[in-house]
Amino acid sequence: MLLGELSREVLNRWQDRMPGFGNVAKAVFGAVLLVIGIAIVTGVDKQLEAAVVEASRPGSRA
């Protein structure tokens, strides 16, 4: 019973903050997708992939 009351209280407090968090999360996600898109268009993603593959090979020195 106590656990149910506490969880209800916590959810009521979080309920007011959720719309603001959603807007921030949406903006951050959009920015991440924009950066990824720019990396793909410019070819930076292939360079990054090659660097990661090279660094992951056994015996390679980073």
C-alpha atoms as an extended CHARMM CRD file, in Angstrom:
* protein
*
        62  EXT
         1         1  MET       CA              0.0000000000        0.0000000000        0.0000000000  PROA      1               0.0000000000
         2         2  LEU       CA              2.8160000000        2.3640000000        0.9020000000  PROA      2               0.0000000000
         3         3  LEU       CA              4.6600000000        1.5330000000       -2.3110000000  PROA      3               0.0000000000
         4         4  GLY       CA              1.5540000000        2.2840000000       -4.3820000000  PROA      4               0.0000000000
         5         5  GLU       CA              1.0860000000        5.6450000000       -2.6930000000  PROA      5               0.0000000000
         6         6  LEU       CA              4.7230000000        6.5860000000       -3.1730000000  PROA      6               0.0000000000
         7         7  SER       CA              4.7330000000        5.6160000000       -6.8390000000  PROA      7               0.0000000000
         8         8  ARG       CA              1.5450000000        7.6130000000       -7.4280000000  PROA      8               0.0000000000
         9         9  GLU       CA              3.1450000000       10.6330000000       -5.7890000000  PROA      9               0.0000000000
        10        10  VAL       CA              6.2640000000       10.3010000000       -7.9180000000  PROA      10              0.0000000000
        11        11  LEU       CA              4.2390000000        9.9350000000      -11.1120000000  PROA      11              0.0000000000
        12        12  ASN       CA              2.1760000000       13.0080000000      -10.2560000000  PROA      12              0.0000000000
        13        13  ARG       CA              5.3690000000       15.0430000000       -9.8140000000  PROA      13              0.0000000000
        14        14  TRP       CA              6.8440000000       13.7700000000      -13.0800000000  PROA      14              0.0000000000
        15        15  GLN       CA              3.6220000000       14.3690000000      -14.9960000000  PROA      15              0.0000000000
        16        16  ASP       CA              4.2050000000       18.1350000000      -15.0110000000  PROA      16              0.0000000000
        17        17  ARG       CA              7.7600000000       17.7560000000      -16.3260000000  PROA      17              0.0000000000
        18        18  MET       CA              7.0450000000       15.2570000000      -19.1080000000  PROA      18              0.0000000000
        19        19  PRO       CA              5.9080000000       17.6780000000      -21.8510000000  PROA      19              0.0000000000
        20        20  GLY       CA              9.0400000000       19.7920000000      -21.3720000000  PROA      20              0.0000000000
        21        21  PHE       CA             11.2610000000       16.7240000000      -21.4540000000  PROA      21              0.0000000000
        22        22  GLY       CA              9.5400000000       15.5450000000      -24.6290000000  PROA      22              0.0000000000
        23        23  ASN       CA             10.2660000000       18.8260000000      -26.3740000000  PROA      23              0.0000000000
        24        24  VAL       CA             13.9170000000       18.7520000000      -25.3360000000  PROA      24              0.0000000000
        25        25  ALA       CA             14.2980000000       15.1030000000      -26.3260000000  PROA      25              0.0000000000
        26        26  LYS       CA             12.7150000000       15.8070000000      -29.7140000000  PROA      26              0.0000000000
        27        27  ALA       CA             15.1290000000       18.6870000000      -30.3500000000  PROA      27              0.0000000000
        28        28  VAL       CA             18.1660000000       16.6250000000      -29.3040000000  PROA      28              0.0000000000
        29        29  PHE       CA             17.0660000000       13.6920000000      -31.4710000000  PROA      29              0.0000000000
        30        30  GLY       CA             16.5640000000       16.0340000000      -34.4390000000  PROA      30              0.0000000000
        31        31  ALA       CA             20.0380000000       17.5170000000      -33.9600000000  PROA      31              0.0000000000
        32        32  VAL       CA             21.5990000000       14.0410000000      -33.8000000000  PROA      32              0.0000000000
        33        33  LEU       CA             19.8340000000       13.0140000000      -36.9970000000  PROA      33              0.0000000000
        34        34  LEU       CA             20.9720000000       16.2320000000      -38.6960000000  PROA      34              0.0000000000
        35        35  VAL       CA             24.6050000000       15.5950000000      -37.7330000000  PROA      35              0.0000000000
        36        36  ILE       CA             24.3810000000       11.9930000000      -38.9520000000  PROA      36              0.0000000000
        37        37  GLY       CA             22.8190000000       13.1370000000      -42.2280000000  PROA      37              0.0000000000
        38        38  ILE       CA             25.5570000000       15.7060000000      -42.8050000000  PROA      38              0.0000000000
        39        39  ALA       CA             28.2130000000       13.0760000000      -42.0390000000  PROA      39              0.0000000000
        40        40  ILE       CA             26.6820000000       10.7320000000      -44.6050000000  PROA      40              0.0000000000
        41        41  VAL       CA             26.4090000000       13.3870000000      -47.3150000000  PROA      41              0.0000000000
        42        42  THR       CA             29.9890000000       14.5830000000      -46.8130000000  PROA      42              0.0000000000
        43        43  GLY       CA             31.4530000000       11.0680000000      -46.5380000000  PROA      43              0.0000000000
        44        44  VAL       CA             32.7690000000       11.5540000000      -43.0070000000  PROA      44              0.0000000000
        45        45  ASP       CA             30.8940000000        8.4250000000      -41.9180000000  PROA      45              0.0000000000
        46        46  LYS       CA             33.0560000000        6.2480000000      -44.1960000000  PROA      46              0.0000000000
        47        47  GLN       CA             36.2500000000        7.7800000000      -42.7970000000  PROA      47              0.0000000000
        48        48  LEU       CA             35.0440000000        7.2130000000      -39.2530000000  PROA      48              0.0000000000
        49        49  GLU       CA             34.0690000000        3.6320000000      -40.0890000000  PROA      49              0.0000000000
        50        50  ALA       CA             37.4980000000        2.9480000000      -41.6020000000  PROA      50              0.0000000000
        51        51  ALA       CA             39.2300000000        4.3780000000      -38.5320000000  PROA      51              0.0000000000
        52        52  VAL       CA             37.1280000000        2.2580000000      -36.1790000000  PROA      52              0.0000000000
        53        53  VAL       CA             37.7280000000       -0.9120000000      -38.2200000000  PROA      53              0.0000000000
        54        54  GLU       CA             41.4690000000       -0.2210000000      -38.3200000000  PROA      54              0.0000000000
        55        55  ALA       CA             41.6020000000        0.4070000000      -34.5700000000  PROA      55              0.0000000000
        56        56  SER       CA             39.6800000000       -2.7880000000      -33.8370000000  PROA      56              0.0000000000
        57        57  ARG       CA             42.0690000000       -5.0890000000      -35.6750000000  PROA      57              0.0000000000
        58        58  PRO       CA             44.1630000000       -7.3220000000      -33.4490000000  PROA      58              0.0000000000
        59        59  GLY       CA             47.6940000000       -6.0490000000      -33.0400000000  PROA      59              0.0000000000
        60        60  SER       CA             46.8880000000       -2.5330000000      -34.2190000000  PROA      60              0.0000000000
        61        61  ARG       CA             48.3130000000        0.3550000000      -32.2650000000  PROA      61              0.0000000000
        62        62  ALA       CA             46.0040000000        3.2520000000      -31.5110000000  PROA      62              0.0000000000
